[in-house]
C-alpha cells in the first residue's frame, strides 16, 4: 500500500512545482535593433588596461570589390599622398600610415559613423609585402575596431583590371 502513496506524493509534488512555474510572468523576447555607437573620439594613446580586442582580417579583391561597389565599406589608402595622387581605389580616403597619430582621433569619428551604417572598414597599401596597412589595422584593432586589410594591396586591384582614379578623381586606366 505504500507504493501507490509514494507515486501519488511524487505526482502531487510535480503538479505543485509545475503549477508554481506557470504562474510566473513570462518575459517576451523581442529582437531589438543593435544600439548605435555615439561617435566620440578616443584618446590617441589607449592605456593597456583599457584596450579592448577588435580584429584585423584579410579580405580578397573579389569580396572587397563587392563592398566598394555597394558603398558598404569605409576605405583607407594608407600610402603616402604622393602615391595616392598617382592612383587609388575610387572612394578611398588617404590616411598615410605616417600620419596615423595626427589623424587617429578624427578618423575615430568616421569609423564609428561607418560602423553605425554597418559598413566594413578596409585598409590597403601597395601589395602583400607592404606592412603599413597591417600595422595600421593592428593599431585600430587595439582601439576595439574590426578592420579588414586588402590582402594583396592595390596591386591586386590593378592586376584584376579594376578601375583606379587619380588625386583629382579622374580615371587612370
N, C-alpha and C positions, 0 to 999 in steps of 0.2 A: 504494500500500500504506500510505502514511502516513495517508490519510483514515480508514480503519477503526480504526487505532490511536488517533487523536485522539478519535474517537467513543467508543471503549472507555474511554479515560482519563477523559473527561468524565463518562461514566456511572459509573465507579468512584468518582470524586471525589464525585459526587452521592450515591451509595449510602453512602459513609463519612460524609458530612455528615449525612444523614438518620438513619442508624443511631446517630450520636452524640447527636442530639437526642432520640431515642426512649428512651435510657437515663436521661435526666434525670427526676427525680421531678416529677410534675405536681401543682401546688397545686390543691386542691379549693376552689372558690369557694362560700362559704356566706353566705347573707344573714343578717347579724347585726342584731338589733333596735337601733334608734337608742339611743345612750347617753343615759342620763338626766342631767340637769343637777343637780348638788348645789346646792340653794338656798343662796346666800350673798349677803349684802348687799354691794353695790358702794359705793364712796365717793360722797358727794354730788356732788362735782365730779370729773370724769374728765379726767386730763391729756390734752392734744391728741394726744400721741404714742401714747396707749393707746386712743384712740377707734376703735371698730370701726364697721362700717356695717350697721345694721339698716335697716328700711324703714318708711315710712308710706304707707298706701294708702287710698283712699276705698272705702267699701262702701255699697251701696244698701240701702234699707229692706227689700226682699224677701229678699235674702241674709242680712241681719242678723237678720231675724225668724226664719228657719230656725235660725240658730245659737243665738239666745236660747231658742227653744222646745226645742231638743235639749240644751241645757246645755253646748254646745261653745264657749262664749265667757266670758271674764272681762270684765265690762263696768264701765267707769268713767264716771260722770257728773262732768264737770269744772266744773259750775256751782257757785255758792256754796250753802251749806247752806240758805239761805232758799228758793231756787227748788227745790232737791232735795226739801225737805219739802212743798212745794206739790204737785209731781208728778214722778215719774221712771219709767223703764222698770223693770219688775219684775226683780229680781236685780242691778241696778246698785249699785255701791259709790260713795259720794260721795267724790271726791278733788278738792277745789276746786283750780283752777289756781293760786289764791293761796297754797295750802299745799304746792305741789309740793316745794320744797326740804325742808320739815319732814317730809314723809311718804315721800320717794322711797326711802329705804333699807328701810322697812317694806314698801312696795309691791314692791320688787325681789323679795322672798321670795314674795309672792303671784304675781307674774308668772312667776317661774321654776317654781313648782309647777304653775301652769296650763299652761305650755309642756310640762312633763313629761307632762301629761294630754292633750296635743295640742289644747289649747284656743286659740282666737284671742283676742287682746287687742283690745277695741273701746272707743273713747272717743267721747263725744258732748258737745255743748253745745246751744245754742238752735237755730241754723239755719245756712245757708250763710254768712251774714255774720259769724258768731261765730268768731273766730280762736283762742279758748282751747284747743279740742280739738286743732286743728292744731299749736299751739305746744307743748303737752304731748307730742303724738305725735313731733314733731321731737326733743325732748329725749330721749324714750325710744329713738328710733332711734339717737341718738348713744351710747346705752348698749347698743347691739347687740341691740335688740328689734325684731321685726317686728310692727307695730301697724296697726290699721285705725281709720279715723275715719268715723262715720256721716255720709255726705255732706251731707245736708240737716238734720242735727241732730234733736233731739227733735220739732221741728215736723213733720218728715216722718212720724214715727211717729204723732203725734197726727192729722195730716191723713189718714192711712190708716185711722183709726178703731181703731187698736190699743190695747190696754189699758194704762193707767198706774196707778200706785199712789202714795199719799201717804207721808209720812215714817213713818207707823205701819204701812205695808204694806197699807192698805185701798184698794180700787179708787176711782178718782176720776171715772170716766166712767159 
